[in-house]
């Protein structure tokens, strides 16, 4: 497992207090913690840890754990 994937998973598990096993199927608004405030907390952590600044459209499209990996690849974050 790459360091970036470990970091990505850790950000999700810590931000939303979820088990790592639930990540692959996790989607926005599926759990109480991933509301609009939780979403911005997640984005802020991702931008900080990966040294990126996401475009507004990508922040809006960041709708699941899986989709997030696709979006981050656009910013040269490899998994």
PDB file of N, CA, C and O in Angstrom:
ATOM      1  N   UNK A   1       0.847  -1.185   0.000  1.00  0.00           N
ATOM      2  CA  UNK A   1       0.000   0.000   0.000  1.00  0.00           C
ATOM      3  C   UNK A   1       0.889   1.244   0.000  1.00  0.00           C
ATOM      4  O   UNK A   1       1.838   1.338   0.779  1.00  0.00           O
ATOM      5  N   UNK A   2       0.579   2.183  -0.869  1.00  0.00           N
ATOM      6  CA  UNK A   2       1.381   3.398  -0.968  1.00  0.00           C
ATOM      7  C   UNK A   2       1.149   4.309   0.239  1.00  0.00           C
ATOM      8  O   UNK A   2       0.124   4.227   0.916  1.00  0.00           O
ATOM      9  N   UNK A   3       2.119   5.167   0.484  1.00  0.00           N
ATOM     10  CA  UNK A   3       1.973   6.131   1.583  1.00  0.00           C
ATOM     11  C   UNK A   3       0.801   7.068   1.343  1.00  0.00           C
ATOM     12  O   UNK A   3       0.097   7.446   2.279  1.00  0.00           O
ATOM     13  N   UNK A   4       0.592   7.446   0.073  1.00  0.00           N
ATOM     14  CA  UNK A   4      -0.530   8.326  -0.232  1.00  0.00           C
ATOM     15  C   UNK A   4      -1.868   7.662   0.083  1.00  0.00           C
ATOM     16  O   UNK A   4      -2.782   8.316   0.585  1.00  0.00           O
ATOM     17  N   UNK A   5      -1.987   6.380  -0.206  1.00  0.00           N
ATOM     18  CA  UNK A   5      -3.230   5.672   0.091  1.00  0.00           C
ATOM     19  C   UNK A   5      -3.428   5.576   1.601  1.00  0.00           C
ATOM     20  O   UNK A   5      -4.543   5.759   2.092  1.00  0.00           O
ATOM     21  N   UNK A   6      -2.368   5.294   2.333  1.00  0.00           N
ATOM     22  CA  UNK A   6      -2.466   5.245   3.795  1.00  0.00           C
ATOM     23  C   UNK A   6      -2.921   6.594   4.342  1.00  0.00           C
ATOM     24  O   UNK A   6      -3.789   6.661   5.212  1.00  0.00           O
ATOM     25  N   UNK A   7      -2.326   7.666   3.824  1.00  0.00           N
ATOM     26  CA  UNK A   7      -2.688   9.013   4.261  1.00  0.00           C
ATOM     27  C   UNK A   7      -4.145   9.308   3.929  1.00  0.00           C
ATOM     28  O   UNK A   7      -4.882   9.836   4.761  1.00  0.00           O
ATOM     29  N   UNK A   8      -4.555   8.968   2.718  1.00  0.00           N
ATOM     30  CA  UNK A   8      -5.931   9.187   2.267  1.00  0.00           C
ATOM     31  C   UNK A   8      -6.919   8.456   3.178  1.00  0.00           C
ATOM     32  O   UNK A   8      -7.901   9.041   3.635  1.00  0.00           O
ATOM     33  N   UNK A   9      -6.656   7.199   3.431  1.00  0.00           N
ATOM     34  CA  UNK A   9      -7.522   6.407   4.306  1.00  0.00           C
ATOM     35  C   UNK A   9      -7.556   6.984   5.717  1.00  0.00           C
ATOM     36  O   UNK A   9      -8.615   7.060   6.339  1.00  0.00           O
ATOM     37  N   UNK A  10      -6.400   7.385   6.213  1.00  0.00           N
ATOM     38  CA  UNK A  10      -6.315   7.927   7.567  1.00  0.00           C
ATOM     39  C   UNK A  10      -7.129   9.219   7.693  1.00  0.00           C
ATOM     40  O   UNK A  10      -7.807   9.431   8.698  1.00  0.00           O
ATOM     41  N   UNK A  11      -7.062  10.072   6.680  1.00  0.00           N
ATOM     42  CA  UNK A  11      -7.840  11.314   6.704  1.00  0.00           C
ATOM     43  C   UNK A  11      -9.332  10.991   6.802  1.00  0.00           C
ATOM     44  O   UNK A  11     -10.050  11.611   7.587  1.00  0.00           O
ATOM     45  N   UNK A  12      -9.796  10.037   6.018  1.00  0.00           N
ATOM     46  CA  UNK A  12     -11.209   9.652   6.063  1.00  0.00           C
ATOM     47  C   UNK A  12     -11.580   9.052   7.412  1.00  0.00           C
ATOM     48  O   UNK A  12     -12.588   9.439   8.002  1.00  0.00           O
ATOM     49  N   UNK A  13     -10.787   8.122   7.905  1.00  0.00           N
ATOM     50  CA  UNK A  13     -11.147   7.463   9.166  1.00  0.00           C
ATOM     51  C   UNK A  13     -11.145   8.443  10.332  1.00  0.00           C
ATOM     52  O   UNK A  13     -11.989   8.349  11.223  1.00  0.00           O
ATOM     53  N   UNK A  14     -10.205   9.381  10.331  1.00  0.00           N
ATOM     54  CA  UNK A  14     -10.144  10.355  11.421  1.00  0.00           C
ATOM     55  C   UNK A  14     -11.212  11.446  11.278  1.00  0.00           C
ATOM     56  O   UNK A  14     -11.810  11.854  12.274  1.00  0.00           O
ATOM     57  N   UNK A  15     -11.452  11.914  10.071  1.00  0.00           N
ATOM     58  CA  UNK A  15     -12.437  12.979   9.862  1.00  0.00           C
ATOM     59  C   UNK A  15     -13.849  12.499  10.180  1.00  0.00           C
ATOM     60  O   UNK A  15     -14.639  13.228  10.780  1.00  0.00           O
ATOM     61  N   UNK A  16     -14.160  11.276   9.777  1.00  0.00           N
ATOM     62  CA  UNK A  16     -15.531  10.786   9.916  1.00  0.00           C
ATOM     63  C   UNK A  16     -15.708   9.718  10.993  1.00  0.00           C
ATOM     64  O   UNK A  16     -16.814   9.211  11.182  1.00  0.00           O
ATOM     65  N   UNK A  17     -14.644   9.374  11.693  1.00  0.00           N
ATOM     66  CA  UNK A  17     -14.708   8.348  12.747  1.00  0.00           C
ATOM     67  C   UNK A  17     -15.362   7.063  12.241  1.00  0.00           C
ATOM     68  O   UNK A  17     -16.294   6.533  12.846  1.00  0.00           O
ATOM     69  N   UNK A  18     -14.845   6.583  11.119  1.00  0.00           N
ATOM     70  CA  UNK A  18     -15.357   5.345  10.537  1.00  0.00           C
ATOM     71  C   UNK A  18     -14.252   4.293  10.489  1.00  0.00           C
ATOM     72  O   UNK A  18     -13.062   4.603  10.543  1.00  0.00           O
ATOM     73  N   UNK A  19     -14.680   3.061  10.387  1.00  0.00           N
ATOM     74  CA  UNK A  19     -13.764   1.939  10.270  1.00  0.00           C
ATOM     75  C   UNK A  19     -13.198   1.892   8.857  1.00  0.00           C
ATOM     76  O   UNK A  19     -13.902   2.184   7.890  1.00  0.00           O
ATOM     77  N   UNK A  20     -11.951   1.531   8.743  1.00  0.00           N
ATOM     78  CA  UNK A  20     -11.281   1.439   7.443  1.00  0.00           C
ATOM     79  C   UNK A  20     -12.029   0.516   6.479  1.00  0.00           C
ATOM     80  O   UNK A  20     -12.027   0.753   5.272  1.00  0.00           O
ATOM     81  N   UNK A  21     -12.662  -0.524   6.996  1.00  0.00           N
ATOM     82  CA  UNK A  21     -13.387  -1.484   6.162  1.00  0.00           C
ATOM     83  C   UNK A  21     -14.583  -0.863   5.440  1.00  0.00           C
ATOM     84  O   UNK A  21     -15.040  -1.399   4.431  1.00  0.00           O
ATOM     85  N   UNK A  22     -15.087   0.251   5.943  1.00  0.00           N
ATOM     86  CA  UNK A  22     -16.271   0.888   5.351  1.00  0.00           C
ATOM     87  C   UNK A  22     -15.920   1.895   4.263  1.00  0.00           C
ATOM     88  O   UNK A  22     -16.820   2.406   3.596  1.00  0.00           O
ATOM     89  N   UNK A  23     -14.655   2.189   4.068  1.00  0.00           N
ATOM     90  CA  UNK A  23     -14.259   3.286   3.195  1.00  0.00           C
ATOM     91  C   UNK A  23     -14.637   3.109   1.729  1.00  0.00           C
ATOM     92  O   UNK A  23     -15.150   4.047   1.119  1.00  0.00           O
ATOM     93  N   UNK A  24     -14.402   1.956   1.156  1.00  0.00           N
ATOM     94  CA  UNK A  24     -14.623   1.757  -0.284  1.00  0.00           C
ATOM     95  C   UNK A  24     -16.049   2.064  -0.719  1.00  0.00           C
ATOM     96  O   UNK A  24     -16.266   2.452  -1.867  1.00  0.00           O
ATOM     97  N   UNK A  25     -17.023   1.902   0.166  1.00  0.00           N
ATOM     98  CA  UNK A  25     -18.423   2.145  -0.193  1.00  0.00           C
ATOM     99  C   UNK A  25     -18.952   3.458   0.370  1.00  0.00           C
ATOM    100  O   UNK A  25     -20.133   3.771   0.217  1.00  0.00           O
ATOM    101  N   UNK A  26     -18.087   4.222   1.017  1.00  0.00           N
ATOM    102  CA  UNK A  26     -18.517   5.451   1.677  1.00  0.00           C
ATOM    103  C   UNK A  26     -18.834   6.558   0.670  1.00  0.00           C
ATOM    104  O   UNK A  26     -18.055   6.836  -0.241  1.00  0.00           O
ATOM    105  N   UNK A  27     -20.010   7.186   0.862  1.00  0.00           N
ATOM    106  CA  UNK A  27     -20.458   8.261  -0.017  1.00  0.00           C
ATOM    107  C   UNK A  27     -20.946   9.442   0.811  1.00  0.00           C
ATOM    108  O   UNK A  27     -21.336   9.299   1.970  1.00  0.00           O
ATOM    109  N   UNK A  28     -20.912  10.611   0.180  1.00  0.00           N
ATOM    110  CA  UNK A  28     -21.378  11.851   0.809  1.00  0.00           C
ATOM    111  C   UNK A  28     -22.812  11.705   1.301  1.00  0.00           C
ATOM    112  O   UNK A  28     -23.666  11.157   0.604  1.00  0.00           O
ATOM    113  N   UNK A  29     -23.061  12.196   2.496  1.00  0.00           N
ATOM    114  CA  UNK A  29     -24.366  12.160   3.156  1.00  0.00           C
ATOM    115  C   UNK A  29     -24.861  10.755   3.477  1.00  0.00           C
ATOM    116  O   UNK A  29     -26.017  10.581   3.864  1.00  0.00           O
ATOM    117  N   UNK A  30     -24.009   9.760   3.323  1.00  0.00           N
ATOM    118  CA  UNK A  30     -24.382   8.389   3.683  1.00  0.00           C
ATOM    119  C   UNK A  30     -24.314   8.211   5.196  1.00  0.00           C
ATOM    120  O   UNK A  30     -25.059   7.425   5.781  1.00  0.00           O
ATOM    121  N   UNK A  31     -23.411   8.955   5.811  1.00  0.00           N
ATOM    122  CA  UNK A  31     -23.275   8.928   7.271  1.00  0.00           C
ATOM    123  C   UNK A  31     -23.469  10.349   7.794  1.00  0.00           C
ATOM    124  O   UNK A  31     -23.242  11.322   7.075  1.00  0.00           O
ATOM    125  N   UNK A  32     -23.883  10.454   9.029  1.00  0.00           N
ATOM    126  CA  UNK A  32     -24.170  11.757   9.636  1.00  0.00           C
ATOM    127  C   UNK A  32     -22.960  12.697   9.610  1.00  0.00           C
ATOM    128  O   UNK A  32     -23.116  13.901   9.407  1.00  0.00           O
ATOM    129  N   UNK A  33     -21.769  12.158   9.811  1.00  0.00           N
ATOM    130  CA  UNK A  33     -20.562  12.981   9.882  1.00  0.00           C
ATOM    131  C   UNK A  33     -20.191  13.616   8.542  1.00  0.00           C
ATOM    132  O   UNK A  33     -19.557  14.671   8.517  1.00  0.00           O
ATOM    133  N   UNK A  34     -20.578  12.985   7.426  1.00  0.00           N
ATOM    134  CA  UNK A  34     -20.216  13.521   6.121  1.00  0.00           C
ATOM    135  C   UNK A  34     -21.338  14.406   5.596  1.00  0.00           C
ATOM    136  O   UNK A  34     -21.988  14.101   4.596  1.00  0.00           O
ATOM    137  N   UNK A  35     -21.542  15.504   6.299  1.00  0.00           N
ATOM    138  CA  UNK A  35     -22.463  16.534   5.852  1.00  0.00           C
ATOM    139  C   UNK A  35     -21.636  17.649   5.227  1.00  0.00           C
ATOM    140  O   UNK A  35     -20.457  17.442   4.939  1.00  0.00           O
ATOM    141  N   UNK A  36     -22.215  18.814   5.010  1.00  0.00           N
ATOM    142  CA  UNK A  36     -21.475  19.894   4.347  1.00  0.00           C
ATOM    143  C   UNK A  36     -20.274  20.360   5.165  1.00  0.00           C
ATOM    144  O   UNK A  36     -19.226  20.670   4.599  1.00  0.00           O
ATOM    145  N   UNK A  37     -20.413  20.412   6.478  1.00  0.00           N
ATOM    146  CA  UNK A  37     -19.286  20.825   7.325  1.00  0.00           C
ATOM    147  C   UNK A  37     -18.209  19.753   7.327  1.00  0.00           C
ATOM    148  O   UNK A  37     -17.023  20.061   7.212  1.00  0.00           O
ATOM    149  N   UNK A  38     -18.609  18.513   7.454  1.00  0.00           N
ATOM    150  CA  UNK A  38     -17.650  17.406   7.399  1.00  0.00           C
ATOM    151  C   UNK A  38     -16.941  17.360   6.055  1.00  0.00           C
ATOM    152  O   UNK A  38     -15.758  17.026   5.980  1.00  0.00           O
ATOM    153  N   UNK A  39     -17.662  17.695   5.002  1.00  0.00           N
ATOM    154  CA  UNK A  39     -17.095  17.688   3.657  1.00  0.00           C
ATOM    155  C   UNK A  39     -15.968  18.722   3.558  1.00  0.00           C
ATOM    156  O   UNK A  39     -14.893  18.426   3.035  1.00  0.00           O
ATOM    157  N   UNK A  40     -16.214  19.916   4.054  1.00  0.00           N
ATOM    158  CA  UNK A  40     -15.191  20.962   3.980  1.00  0.00           C
ATOM    159  C   UNK A  40     -14.007  20.642   4.883  1.00  0.00           C
ATOM    160  O   UNK A  40     -12.873  20.994   4.557  1.00  0.00           O
ATOM    161  N   UNK A  41     -14.248  19.986   6.003  1.00  0.00           N
ATOM    162  CA  UNK A  41     -13.158  19.535   6.868  1.00  0.00           C
ATOM    163  C   UNK A  41     -12.302  18.525   6.127  1.00  0.00           C
ATOM    164  O   UNK A  41     -11.073  18.593   6.166  1.00  0.00           O
ATOM    165  N   UNK A  42     -12.956  17.586   5.451  1.00  0.00           N
ATOM    166  CA  UNK A  42     -12.249  16.577   4.666  1.00  0.00           C
ATOM    167  C   UNK A  42     -11.399  17.237   3.582  1.00  0.00           C
ATOM    168  O   UNK A  42     -10.217  16.923   3.442  1.00  0.00           O
ATOM    169  N   UNK A  43     -11.985  18.132   2.830  1.00  0.00           N
ATOM    170  CA  UNK A  43     -11.270  18.800   1.735  1.00  0.00           C
ATOM    171  C   UNK A  43     -10.073  19.574   2.280  1.00  0.00           C
ATOM    172  O   UNK A  43      -8.989  19.527   1.700  1.00  0.00           O
ATOM    173  N   UNK A  44     -10.259  20.272   3.373  1.00  0.00           N
ATOM    174  CA  UNK A  44      -9.176  21.031   3.987  1.00  0.00           C
ATOM    175  C   UNK A  44      -8.018  20.125   4.397  1.00  0.00           C
ATOM    176  O   UNK A  44      -6.854  20.451   4.166  1.00  0.00           O
ATOM    177  N   UNK A  45      -8.342  18.995   5.003  1.00  0.00           N
ATOM    178  CA  UNK A  45      -7.307  18.035   5.410  1.00  0.00           C
ATOM    179  C   UNK A  45      -6.568  17.463   4.199  1.00  0.00           C
ATOM    180  O   UNK A  45      -5.344  17.335   4.214  1.00  0.00           O
ATOM    181  N   UNK A  46      -7.315  17.125   3.162  1.00  0.00           N
ATOM    182  CA  UNK A  46      -6.697  16.582   1.950  1.00  0.00           C
ATOM    183  C   UNK A  46      -5.762  17.608   1.310  1.00  0.00           C
ATOM    184  O   UNK A  46      -4.641  17.281   0.921  1.00  0.00           O
ATOM    185  N   UNK A  47      -6.232  18.846   1.206  1.00  0.00           N
ATOM    186  CA  UNK A  47      -5.399  19.884   0.612  1.00  0.00           C
ATOM    187  C   UNK A  47      -4.139  20.115   1.431  1.00  0.00           C
ATOM    188  O   UNK A  47      -3.055  20.299   0.877  1.00  0.00           O
ATOM    189  N   UNK A  48      -4.283  20.104   2.731  1.00  0.00           N
ATOM    190  CA  UNK A  48      -3.136  20.314   3.624  1.00  0.00           C
ATOM    191  C   UNK A  48      -2.129  19.176   3.522  1.00  0.00           C
ATOM    192  O   UNK A  48      -0.936  19.417   3.338  1.00  0.00           O
ATOM    193  N   UNK A  49      -2.596  17.951   3.639  1.00  0.00           N
ATOM    194  CA  UNK A  49      -1.695  16.781   3.654  1.00  0.00           C
ATOM    195  C   UNK A  49      -1.017  16.539   2.316  1.00  0.00           C
ATOM    196  O   UNK A  49       0.134  16.105   2.271  1.00  0.00           O
ATOM    197  N   UNK A  50      -1.734  16.820   1.210  1.00  0.00           N
ATOM    198  CA  UNK A  50      -1.169  16.554  -0.112  1.00  0.00           C
ATOM    199  C   UNK A  50      -0.591  17.803  -0.782  1.00  0.00           C
ATOM    200  O   UNK A  50      -0.076  17.724  -1.898  1.00  0.00           O
ATOM    201  N   UNK A  51      -0.673  18.952  -0.112  1.00  0.00           N
ATOM    202  CA  UNK A  51      -0.093  20.178  -0.646  1.00  0.00           C
ATOM    203  C   UNK A  51      -0.736  20.632  -1.950  1.00  0.00           C
ATOM    204  O   UNK A  51      -0.050  21.056  -2.881  1.00  0.00           O
ATOM    205  N   UNK A  52      -2.056  20.540  -2.005  1.00  0.00           N
ATOM    206  CA  UNK A  52      -2.784  20.908  -3.220  1.00  0.00           C
ATOM    207  C   UNK A  52      -3.867  21.938  -2.894  1.00  0.00           C
ATOM    208  O   UNK A  52      -4.164  22.202  -1.729  1.00  0.00           O
ATOM    209  N   UNK A  53      -4.438  22.503  -3.928  1.00  0.00           N
ATOM    210  CA  UNK A  53      -5.589  23.390  -3.795  1.00  0.00           C
ATOM    211  C   UNK A  53      -6.602  22.974  -4.857  1.00  0.00           C
ATOM    212  O   UNK A  53      -6.380  23.161  -6.053  1.00  0.00           O
ATOM    213  N   UNK A  54      -7.703  22.415  -4.404  1.00  0.00           N
ATOM    214  CA  UNK A  54      -8.694  21.885  -5.339  1.00  0.00           C
ATOM    215  C   UNK A  54      -9.575  22.979  -5.919  1.00  0.00           C
ATOM    216  O   UNK A  54      -9.875  23.975  -5.261  1.00  0.00           O
ATOM    217  N   UNK A  55      -9.979  22.774  -7.158  1.00  0.00           N
ATOM    218  CA  UNK A  55     -10.921  23.662  -7.823  1.00  0.00           C
ATOM    219  C   UNK A  55     -12.318  23.417  -7.252  1.00  0.00           C
ATOM    220  O   UNK A  55     -12.623  22.324  -6.773  1.00  0.00           O
ATOM    221  N   UNK A  56     -13.147  24.434  -7.309  1.00  0.00           N
ATOM    222  CA  UNK A  56     -14.500  24.344  -6.764  1.00  0.00           C
ATOM    223  C   UNK A  56     -15.284  23.178  -7.359  1.00  0.00           C
ATOM    224  O   UNK A  56     -15.969  22.463  -6.628  1.00  0.00           O
ATOM    225  N   UNK A  57     -15.197  22.978  -8.657  1.00  0.00           N
ATOM    226  CA  UNK A  57     -15.927  21.871  -9.298  1.00  0.00           C
ATOM    227  C   UNK A  57     -15.496  20.524  -8.741  1.00  0.00           C
ATOM    228  O   UNK A  57     -16.325  19.629  -8.571  1.00  0.00           O
ATOM    229  N   UNK A  58     -14.205  20.371  -8.453  1.00  0.00           N
ATOM    230  CA  UNK A  58     -13.718  19.107  -7.898  1.00  0.00           C
ATOM    231  C   UNK A  58     -14.199  18.910  -6.463  1.00  0.00           C
ATOM    232  O   UNK A  58     -14.489  17.784  -6.057  1.00  0.00           O
ATOM    233  N   UNK A  59     -14.286  19.987  -5.700  1.00  0.00           N
ATOM    234  CA  UNK A  59     -14.794  19.899  -4.329  1.00  0.00           C
ATOM    235  C   UNK A  59     -16.248  19.447  -4.350  1.00  0.00           C
ATOM    236  O   UNK A  59     -16.662  18.615  -3.542  1.00  0.00           O
ATOM    237  N   UNK A  60     -17.008  19.995  -5.267  1.00  0.00           N
ATOM    238  CA  UNK A  60     -18.425  19.628  -5.390  1.00  0.00           C
ATOM    239  C   UNK A  60     -18.573  18.179  -5.875  1.00  0.00           C
ATOM    240  O   UNK A  60     -19.443  17.452  -5.397  1.00  0.00           O
ATOM    241  N   UNK A  61     -17.736  17.765  -6.811  1.00  0.00           N
ATOM    242  CA  UNK A  61     -17.808  16.411  -7.375  1.00  0.00           C
ATOM    243  C   UNK A  61     -17.261  15.332  -6.440  1.00  0.00           C
ATOM    244  O   UNK A  61     -17.468  14.145  -6.692  1.00  0.00           O
ATOM    245  N   UNK A  62     -16.581  15.714  -5.389  1.00  0.00           N
ATOM    246  CA  UNK A  62     -15.955  14.782  -4.450  1.00  0.00           C
ATOM    247  C   UNK A  62     -17.064  14.131  -3.619  1.00  0.00           C
ATOM    248  O   UNK A  62     -17.319  14.534  -2.484  1.00  0.00           O
ATOM    249  N   UNK A  63     -17.712  13.130  -4.193  1.00  0.00           N
ATOM    250  CA  UNK A  63     -18.934  12.586  -3.609  1.00  0.00           C
ATOM    251  C   UNK A  63     -18.789  11.220  -2.945  1.00  0.00           C
ATOM    252  O   UNK A  63     -19.746  10.698  -2.372  1.00  0.00           O
ATOM    253  N   UNK A  64     -17.601  10.648  -3.022  1.00  0.00           N
ATOM    254  CA  UNK A  64     -17.386   9.339  -2.394  1.00  0.00           C
ATOM    255  C   UNK A  64     -15.890   9.104  -2.204  1.00  0.00           C
ATOM    256  O   UNK A  64     -15.059   9.810  -2.777  1.00  0.00           O
ATOM    257  N   UNK A  65     -15.567   8.116  -1.404  1.00  0.00           N
ATOM    258  CA  UNK A  65     -14.170   7.729  -1.197  1.00  0.00           C
ATOM    259  C   UNK A  65     -13.539   7.368  -2.535  1.00  0.00           C
ATOM    260  O   UNK A  65     -12.424   7.790  -2.841  1.00  0.00           O
ATOM    261  N   UNK A  66     -14.258   6.587  -3.323  1.00  0.00           N
ATOM    262  CA  UNK A  66     -13.759   6.137  -4.622  1.00  0.00           C
ATOM    263  C   UNK A  66     -13.586   7.307  -5.595  1.00  0.00           C
ATOM    264  O   UNK A  66     -12.551   7.414  -6.253  1.00  0.00           O
ATOM    265  N   UNK A  67     -14.577   8.170  -5.689  1.00  0.00           N
ATOM    266  CA  UNK A  67     -14.518   9.321  -6.583  1.00  0.00           C
ATOM    267  C   UNK A  67     -13.379  10.265  -6.172  1.00  0.00           C
ATOM    268  O   UNK A  67     -12.737  10.880  -7.023  1.00  0.00           O
ATOM    269  N   UNK A  68     -13.145  10.368  -4.895  1.00  0.00           N
ATOM    270  CA  UNK A  68     -12.070  11.215  -4.393  1.00  0.00           C
ATOM    271  C   UNK A  68     -10.706  10.794  -4.906  1.00  0.00           C
ATOM    272  O   UNK A  68      -9.865  11.638  -5.215  1.00  0.00           O
ATOM    273  N   UNK A  69     -10.484   9.489  -4.997  1.00  0.00           N
ATOM    274  CA  UNK A  69      -9.201   9.008  -5.529  1.00  0.00           C
ATOM    275  C   UNK A  69      -9.034   9.431  -6.982  1.00  0.00           C
ATOM    276  O   UNK A  69      -7.940   9.809  -7.401  1.00  0.00           O
ATOM    277  N   UNK A  70     -10.114   9.367  -7.749  1.00  0.00           N
ATOM    278  CA  UNK A  70     -10.066   9.789  -9.154  1.00  0.00           C
ATOM    279  C   UNK A  70      -9.739  11.281  -9.253  1.00  0.00           C
ATOM    280  O   UNK A  70      -8.917  11.693 -10.072  1.00  0.00           O
ATOM    281  N   UNK A  71     -10.381  12.071  -8.425  1.00  0.00           N
ATOM    282  CA  UNK A  71     -10.156  13.522  -8.452  1.00  0.00           C
ATOM    283  C   UNK A  71      -8.738  13.854  -8.034  1.00  0.00           C
ATOM    284  O   UNK A  71      -8.109  14.709  -8.656  1.00  0.00           O
ATOM    285  N   UNK A  72      -8.217  13.217  -7.015  1.00  0.00           N
ATOM    286  CA  UNK A  72      -6.884  13.520  -6.541  1.00  0.00           C
ATOM    287  C   UNK A  72      -5.811  13.176  -7.575  1.00  0.00           C
ATOM    288  O   UNK A  72      -4.751  13.802  -7.598  1.00  0.00           O
ATOM    289  N   UNK A  73      -6.076  12.195  -8.421  1.00  0.00           N
ATOM    290  CA  UNK A  73      -5.117  11.861  -9.476  1.00  0.00           C
ATOM    291  C   UNK A  73      -4.904  13.042 -10.425  1.00  0.00           C
ATOM    292  O   UNK A  73      -3.823  13.206 -10.992  1.00  0.00           O
ATOM    293  N   UNK A  74      -5.937  13.856 -10.591  1.00  0.00           N
ATOM    294  CA  UNK A  74      -5.845  15.062 -11.406  1.00  0.00           C
ATOM    295  C   UNK A  74      -4.797  16.029 -10.838  1.00  0.00           C
ATOM    296  O   UNK A  74      -4.202  16.820 -11.570  1.00  0.00           O
ATOM    297  N   UNK A  75      -4.587  15.947  -9.528  1.00  0.00           N
ATOM    298  CA  UNK A  75      -3.620  16.820  -8.858  1.00  0.00           C
ATOM    299  C   UNK A  75      -2.290  16.121  -8.610  1.00  0.00           C
ATOM    300  O   UNK A  75      -1.506  16.528  -7.752  1.00  0.00           O
ATOM    301  N   UNK A  76      -2.051  15.069  -9.373  1.00  0.00           N
ATOM    302  CA  UNK A  76      -0.786  14.316  -9.330  1.00  0.00           C
ATOM    303  C   UNK A  76      -0.572  13.568  -8.012  1.00  0.00           C
ATOM    304  O   UNK A  76       0.566  13.315  -7.614  1.00  0.00           O
ATOM    305  N   UNK A  77      -1.673  13.216  -7.336  1.00  0.00           N
ATOM    306  CA  UNK A  77      -1.591  12.379  -6.140  1.00  0.00           C
ATOM    307  C   UNK A  77      -1.804  10.947  -6.615  1.00  0.00           C
ATOM    308  O   UNK A  77      -2.897  10.591  -7.057  1.00  0.00           O
ATOM    309  N   UNK A  78      -0.774  10.139  -6.525  1.00  0.00           N
ATOM    310  CA  UNK A  78      -0.877   8.760  -7.017  1.00  0.00           C
ATOM    311  C   UNK A  78      -1.148   7.797  -5.868  1.00  0.00           C
ATOM    312  O   UNK A  78      -0.707   8.002  -4.737  1.00  0.00           O
ATOM    313  N   UNK A  79      -1.876   6.758  -6.187  1.00  0.00           N
ATOM    314  CA  UNK A  79      -2.189   5.722  -5.223  1.00  0.00           C
ATOM    315  C   UNK A  79      -1.626   4.437  -5.728  1.00  0.00           C
ATOM    316  O   UNK A  79      -1.766   3.403  -5.074  1.00  0.00           O
TER     317      UNK A  79
END
